[in-house]
Protein backbone atom coordinates (compact mmCIF):
# COMPACT_ATOMS: atom_id res chain seq x y z
CA UNK A 1 0.00 0.00 0.00
CA UNK A 2 1.20 3.55 -0.73
CA UNK A 3 0.64 5.83 2.26
CA UNK A 4 1.06 9.61 2.38
CA UNK A 5 1.95 11.05 5.79
CA UNK A 6 2.37 14.47 7.35
CA UNK A 7 2.60 16.01 10.79
CA UNK A 8 3.28 19.17 12.67
CA UNK A 9 5.98 19.49 15.32
CA UNK A 10 3.77 17.94 18.01
CA UNK A 11 3.26 14.79 15.95
CA UNK A 12 6.79 14.52 14.57
CA UNK A 13 7.99 11.68 16.82
CA UNK A 14 4.98 9.49 16.04
CA UNK A 15 5.28 10.31 12.33
CA UNK A 16 8.80 8.96 12.37
CA UNK A 17 7.68 5.91 14.36
CA UNK A 18 4.79 5.28 11.93
CA UNK A 19 7.07 5.62 8.89
CA UNK A 20 9.47 3.03 10.30
CA UNK A 21 6.65 0.64 11.16
CA UNK A 22 4.95 1.05 7.78
CA UNK A 23 8.20 0.49 5.90
CA UNK A 24 8.91 -2.63 7.95
CA UNK A 25 5.46 -3.91 6.95
CA UNK A 26 6.36 -3.40 3.28
CA UNK A 27 4.35 -0.24 2.59
CA UNK A 28 5.61 2.69 0.52
CA UNK A 29 5.53 6.00 2.43
CA UNK A 30 5.57 9.53 1.05
CA UNK A 31 6.49 11.97 3.83
CA UNK A 32 5.31 15.57 3.56
CA UNK A 33 7.11 16.63 6.76
CA UNK A 34 7.65 18.31 9.09
CA UNK A 35 11.20 17.25 9.75
CA UNK A 36 11.71 18.27 13.38
CA UNK A 37 9.99 19.26 16.62
CA UNK A 38 10.43 22.95 15.77
CA UNK A 39 7.06 24.73 15.81
CA UNK A 40 5.24 24.82 12.45
CA UNK A 41 1.68 25.40 11.21
CA UNK A 42 -0.01 22.02 10.74
CA UNK A 43 -2.17 22.90 7.68
CA UNK A 44 0.98 23.20 5.57
CA UNK A 45 1.94 19.59 6.33
CA UNK A 46 -1.47 17.92 6.63
CA UNK A 47 -3.18 19.09 3.46
CA UNK A 48 -0.66 17.62 0.98
CA UNK A 49 -1.17 14.00 2.12
CA UNK A 50 -4.94 14.46 1.82
CA UNK A 51 -4.58 15.91 -1.66
CA UNK A 52 -2.38 12.99 -2.70
CA UNK A 53 -4.98 10.48 -1.48
CA UNK A 54 -7.82 12.43 -3.15
CA UNK A 55 -5.95 12.39 -6.48
CA UNK A 56 -5.54 8.61 -6.19
CA UNK A 57 -1.74 8.84 -6.00
CA UNK A 58 -1.70 7.22 -2.54
CA UNK A 59 -3.98 4.51 -1.22
CA UNK A 60 -4.32 6.06 2.22
CA UNK A 61 -3.01 8.94 4.29
CA UNK A 62 -2.03 9.70 7.86
CA UNK A 63 -1.78 13.02 9.69
CA UNK A 64 -0.43 13.54 13.18
CA UNK A 65 -0.31 16.36 15.68
CA UNK A 66 -0.61 17.04 19.38
CA UNK A 67 -4.31 16.19 19.59
CA UNK A 68 -4.99 15.16 16.00
CA UNK A 69 -8.07 17.39 15.89
CA UNK A 70 -6.82 20.20 13.66
CA UNK A 71 -5.00 17.74 11.44
CA UNK A 72 -8.20 15.77 10.81
CA UNK A 73 -10.12 18.98 10.12
CA UNK A 74 -7.57 20.04 7.50
CA UNK A 75 -7.62 16.64 5.80
CA UNK A 76 -11.42 16.56 5.73
CA UNK A 77 -11.53 19.87 3.87
CA UNK A 78 -10.31 17.96 0.79
CA UNK A 79 -13.14 16.46 -1.29
CA UNK A 80 -13.15 12.68 -1.17
CA UNK A 81 -11.29 12.42 2.11
CA UNK A 82 -12.75 10.58 5.09
CA UNK A 83 -10.25 11.21 7.86
CA UNK A 84 -10.99 9.78 11.27
CA UNK A 85 -9.48 10.87 14.54
CA UNK A 86 -8.67 7.61 16.33
CA UNK A 87 -7.92 7.53 20.05
CA UNK A 88 -8.22 3.78 20.61
CA UNK A 89 -8.41 0.51 18.72
CA UNK A 90 -12.21 0.49 18.53
CA UNK A 91 -12.39 3.98 17.01
CA UNK A 92 -9.86 2.94 14.36
CA UNK A 93 -11.72 -0.30 13.64
CA UNK A 94 -15.11 1.39 13.34
CA UNK A 95 -13.68 4.19 11.23
CA UNK A 96 -12.57 1.65 8.64
CA UNK A 97 -15.45 -0.82 8.93
CA UNK A 98 -18.26 1.74 8.91
CA UNK A 99 -16.75 4.84 7.28
CA UNK A 100 -14.17 3.40 4.88
CA UNK A 101 -11.75 5.95 6.32
CA UNK A 102 -9.01 6.65 3.79
CA UNK A 103 -7.11 8.81 6.26
CA UNK A 104 -6.14 8.48 9.89
CA UNK A 105 -5.37 11.22 12.39
CA UNK A 106 -3.64 10.47 15.69
CA UNK A 107 -2.71 12.83 18.52
CA UNK A 108 0.75 12.19 19.92
CA UNK A 109 -0.22 13.80 23.24
CA UNK A 110 -3.37 11.67 23.51
CA UNK A 111 -2.21 8.06 23.16
CA UNK A 112 0.83 6.03 24.17
CA UNK A 113 3.32 4.83 21.56
CA UNK A 114 2.15 1.26 22.08
CA UNK A 115 -1.50 2.20 21.57
CA UNK A 116 -0.64 4.37 18.56
CA UNK A 117 0.92 1.39 16.77
CA UNK A 118 -2.11 -0.78 17.64
CA UNK A 119 -4.41 1.94 16.27
CA UNK A 120 -2.34 2.13 13.08
CA UNK A 121 -2.31 -1.64 12.59
CA UNK A 122 -6.06 -1.87 13.18
CA UNK A 123 -6.74 0.92 10.68
CA UNK A 124 -4.46 -0.73 8.11
CA UNK A 125 -6.01 -4.19 8.35
CA UNK A 126 -9.72 -3.60 8.97
CA UNK A 127 -11.80 -4.00 5.81
CA UNK A 128 -14.78 -1.81 4.93
CA UNK A 129 -18.06 -3.57 5.75
CA UNK A 130 -19.98 -2.07 2.81
CA UNK A 131 -23.74 -2.68 2.89
CA UNK A 132 -25.69 0.07 4.61
CA UNK A 133 -22.42 1.86 5.30
CA UNK A 134 -21.73 2.25 1.56
CA UNK A 135 -25.09 3.98 1.14
CA UNK A 136 -24.15 6.44 3.88
CA UNK A 137 -20.77 7.20 2.34
CA UNK A 138 -22.49 7.85 -0.99
CA UNK A 139 -24.81 10.27 0.84
CA UNK A 140 -21.79 12.06 2.34
CA UNK A 141 -20.12 12.30 -1.06
CA UNK A 142 -23.30 13.78 -2.55
CA UNK A 143 -23.29 16.70 -0.08
CA UNK A 144 -22.11 20.04 -1.49
CA UNK A 145 -18.60 21.12 -0.55
C-alpha positions as CSV (number, residue, x, y, z in Angstrom):
1,X,0.0,0.0,0.0
2,X,1.2,3.5,-0.7
3,X,0.6,5.8,2.3
4,X,1.1,9.6,2.4
5,X,1.9,11.0,5.8
6,X,2.4,14.5,7.3
7,X,2.6,16.0,10.8
8,X,3.3,19.2,12.7
9,X,6.0,19.5,15.3
10,X,3.8,17.9,18.0
11,X,3.3,14.8,15.9
12,X,6.8,14.5,14.6
13,X,8.0,11.7,16.8
14,X,5.0,9.5,16.0
15,X,5.3,10.3,12.3
16,X,8.8,9.0,12.4
17,X,7.7,5.9,14.4
18,X,4.8,5.3,11.9
19,X,7.1,5.6,8.9
20,X,9.5,3.0,10.3
21,X,6.7,0.6,11.2
22,X,4.9,1.0,7.8
23,X,8.2,0.5,5.9
24,X,8.9,-2.6,8.0
25,X,5.5,-3.9,7.0
26,X,6.4,-3.4,3.3
27,X,4.4,-0.2,2.6
28,X,5.6,2.7,0.5
29,X,5.5,6.0,2.4
30,X,5.6,9.5,1.0
31,X,6.5,12.0,3.8
32,X,5.3,15.6,3.6
33,X,7.1,16.6,6.8
34,X,7.6,18.3,9.1
35,X,11.2,17.3,9.7
36,X,11.7,18.3,13.4
37,X,10.0,19.3,16.6
38,X,10.4,23.0,15.8
39,X,7.1,24.7,15.8
40,X,5.2,24.8,12.4
41,X,1.7,25.4,11.2
42,X,0.0,22.0,10.7
43,X,-2.2,22.9,7.7
44,X,1.0,23.2,5.6
45,X,1.9,19.6,6.3
46,X,-1.5,17.9,6.6
47,X,-3.2,19.1,3.5
48,X,-0.7,17.6,1.0
49,X,-1.2,14.0,2.1
50,X,-4.9,14.5,1.8
51,X,-4.6,15.9,-1.7
52,X,-2.4,13.0,-2.7
53,X,-5.0,10.5,-1.5
54,X,-7.8,12.4,-3.1
55,X,-6.0,12.4,-6.5
56,X,-5.5,8.6,-6.2
57,X,-1.7,8.8,-6.0
58,X,-1.7,7.2,-2.5
59,X,-4.0,4.5,-1.2
60,X,-4.3,6.1,2.2
61,X,-3.0,8.9,4.3
62,X,-2.0,9.7,7.9
63,X,-1.8,13.0,9.7
64,X,-0.4,13.5,13.2
65,X,-0.3,16.4,15.7
66,X,-0.6,17.0,19.4
67,X,-4.3,16.2,19.6
68,X,-5.0,15.2,16.0
69,X,-8.1,17.4,15.9
70,X,-6.8,20.2,13.7
71,X,-5.0,17.7,11.4
72,X,-8.2,15.8,10.8
73,X,-10.1,19.0,10.1
74,X,-7.6,20.0,7.5
75,X,-7.6,16.6,5.8
76,X,-11.4,16.6,5.7
77,X,-11.5,19.9,3.9
78,X,-10.3,18.0,0.8
79,X,-13.1,16.5,-1.3
80,X,-13.2,12.7,-1.2
81,X,-11.3,12.4,2.1
82,X,-12.7,10.6,5.1
83,X,-10.3,11.2,7.9
84,X,-11.0,9.8,11.3
85,X,-9.5,10.9,14.5
86,X,-8.7,7.6,16.3
87,X,-7.9,7.5,20.0
88,X,-8.2,3.8,20.6
89,X,-8.4,0.5,18.7
90,X,-12.2,0.5,18.5
91,X,-12.4,4.0,17.0
92,X,-9.9,2.9,14.4
93,X,-11.7,-0.3,13.6
94,X,-15.1,1.4,13.3
95,X,-13.7,4.2,11.2
96,X,-12.6,1.7,8.6
97,X,-15.4,-0.8,8.9
98,X,-18.3,1.7,8.9
99,X,-16.8,4.8,7.3
100,X,-14.2,3.4,4.9
101,X,-11.7,6.0,6.3
102,X,-9.0,6.6,3.8
103,X,-7.1,8.8,6.3
104,X,-6.1,8.5,9.9
105,X,-5.4,11.2,12.4
106,X,-3.6,10.5,15.7
107,X,-2.7,12.8,18.5
108,X,0.8,12.2,19.9
109,X,-0.2,13.8,23.2
110,X,-3.4,11.7,23.5
111,X,-2.2,8.1,23.2
112,X,0.8,6.0,24.2
113,X,3.3,4.8,21.6
114,X,2.1,1.3,22.1
115,X,-1.5,2.2,21.6
116,X,-0.6,4.4,18.6
117,X,0.9,1.4,16.8
118,X,-2.1,-0.8,17.6
119,X,-4.4,1.9,16.3
120,X,-2.3,2.1,13.1
121,X,-2.3,-1.6,12.6
122,X,-6.1,-1.9,13.2
123,X,-6.7,0.9,10.7
124,X,-4.5,-0.7,8.1
125,X,-6.0,-4.2,8.3
126,X,-9.7,-3.6,9.0
127,X,-11.8,-4.0,5.8
128,X,-14.8,-1.8,4.9
129,X,-18.1,-3.6,5.8
130,X,-20.0,-2.1,2.8
131,X,-23.7,-2.7,2.9
132,X,-25.7,0.1,4.6
133,X,-22.4,1.9,5.3
134,X,-21.7,2.2,1.6
135,X,-25.1,4.0,1.1
136,X,-24.2,6.4,3.9
137,X,-20.8,7.2,2.3
138,X,-22.5,7.8,-1.0
139,X,-24.8,10.3,0.8
140,X,-21.8,12.1,2.3
141,X,-20.1,12.3,-1.1
142,X,-23.3,13.8,-2.6
143,X,-23.3,16.7,-0.1
144,X,-22.1,20.0,-1.5
145,X,-18.6,21.1,-0.5
